[in-house]
Amino acid sequence: MISNILKTKNIINPTVLFLLFLFPFLVSCSSKQNNIIEVITPPIIPNEFSNIPDQTLKPELLTLISVDEKVSEIKSGRTNPFLPPQFNDELQIPFSFKYYGQIATGNTMNAFVSYEDRNGTVKKGDIGGDNTDLLPLGWTVISMDPHTNVLMLGYQDRSLAIRLFSEK
């Protein structure tokens, strides 16, 4: 009989061995408590909320302005943030711009000016950065008066009069 046991390689069936080790783990995780601790019930809605009214009151709300209108109201910064600080809202001519005089030939009126390191003439309607480099970017020549020697420059919606001879 012992010889029969020694001849067989598997003394204990692997399935039985596996169940013997697994059974204690399964039993230890089970719960012995069967009573229910918590019962979830749907909420009770009061009668005043259960019926939808036939007619609702129209709320008196103010209409909001559009995004474009709101954004246009916000004034942020300057057009060119690299210019020197300006503390007043008055339009000022750049320091490097100089007005030297006027010349009229036929029906054409020109003004002698210099801006930064450039010299030349400008006429009515010239726009700085578009058709001339003798004016600051975006500035325009609005008018020239030969009698008072005043050069009128404009920038955005504002204008500035430059006199040839300063009045003291």
Secondary structure as the mmCIF struct_conf table of DSSP 4:
data_model
#
loop_
_struct_conf.conf_type_id
_struct_conf.id
_struct_conf.beg_label_comp_id
_struct_conf.beg_label_asym_id
_struct_conf.beg_label_seq_id
_struct_conf.end_label_comp_id
_struct_conf.end_label_asym_id
_struct_conf.end_label_seq_id
HELX_RH_AL_P HELX_RH_AL_P1 ILE A 2 LYS A 7
BEND BEND1 LYS A 9 LYS A 9
BEND BEND2 ILE A 11 ILE A 12
HELX_RH_AL_P HELX_RH_AL_P2 PRO A 14 CYS A 29
BEND BEND3 SER A 30 SER A 30
BEND BEND4 ASN A 35 ASN A 35
HELX_LH_PP_P HELX_LH_PP_P1 PRO A 42 PRO A 46
HELX_RH_AL_P HELX_RH_AL_P3 ASN A 47 SER A 50
BEND BEND5 ASN A 51 ASN A 51
HELX_LH_PP_P HELX_LH_PP_P2 ILE A 52 PRO A 53
BEND BEND6 ASP A 54 GLN A 55
HELX_LH_PP_P HELX_LH_PP_P3 THR A 56 PRO A 59
HELX_LH_PP_P HELX_LH_PP_P4 LEU A 61 SER A 66
HELX_RH_AL_P HELX_RH_AL_P4 VAL A 67 GLU A 73
BEND BEND7 GLY A 77 GLY A 77
BEND BEND8 THR A 79 THR A 79
TURN_TY1_P TURN_TY1_P1 PRO A 81 PHE A 82
BEND BEND9 LEU A 83 LEU A 83
HELX_LH_PP_P HELX_LH_PP_P5 PRO A 84 PRO A 85
BEND BEND10 ASN A 88 GLU A 90
TURN_TY1_P TURN_TY1_P2 PHE A 95 SER A 96
STRN STRN1 LYS A 98 THR A 105
TURN_TY1_P TURN_TY1_P3 GLY A 106 ASN A 107
STRN STRN2 THR A 108 TYR A 115
TURN_TY1_P TURN_TY1_P4 GLU A 116 ASP A 117
STRN STRN3 ARG A 118 LYS A 123
TURN_TY1_P TURN_TY1_P5 LYS A 124 GLY A 125
STRN STRN4 ILE A 127 GLY A 128
TURN_TY1_P TURN_TY1_P6 GLY A 129 ASN A 131
STRN STRN5 THR A 132 THR A 132
BEND BEND11 ASP A 133 LEU A 135
TURN_TY1_P TURN_TY1_P7 LEU A 137 GLY A 138
STRN STRN6 TRP A 139 ASP A 145
TURN_TY1_P TURN_TY1_P8 PRO A 146 ASN A 149
STRN STRN7 VAL A 150 TYR A 155
TURN_TY1_P TURN_TY1_P9 GLN A 156 ASP A 157
STRN STRN8 ARG A 158 ARG A 163
BEND BEND12 LEU A 164 PHE A 165
#
